[in-house]
């Protein structure tokens, strides 16, 4: 499983959504411990729009 290390896996869930789609990320969230599900769902909602992963601004 991609997200097993107990680290902050927020970026990993967004990367999974970008690579395999939102549905794959949602399935992975469902496999996570209850304490992480709400947080990861919020991250996924924040970083996606209309089924697409939001790209960070490239301006720096």
Secondary structure, 3 states (H helix, E strand, C coil): CCCCCCCCCHHHHHHHHHHHCHHHHHHHHHCCCHHHHHHHHHHHHHCEECCEECCCCCCC
